[in-house]
Amino acid sequence: MLLLVENNKNYHIQMKSIRWNEYAVFAYRIFLVYLFYFLPEYCF
């Protein structure tokens, strides 16, 4: 993943705002999955 970003740095800079948007949504979904699947094991 990081290698692809490094190889396509110019393209990554051009699409920077859109890519960061996608990364933010992806991280938010992972965070929600973490909350709903891992926290109940510790809370209950």
BELRA-V154163 format. One record per pair of residues at least 12 apart in sequence whose ideal C-beta (glycine too) atoms are under 8 Angstrom apart, sorted by sequence separation. I is the first residue (numbers start at 1). GAP is how many residues later the second one is. D is the distance in Angstrom with one decimal. If there is no record, write none. Layout:
i | gap | d
I | GAP | D
I | GAP | D
//
This chain:
none
//
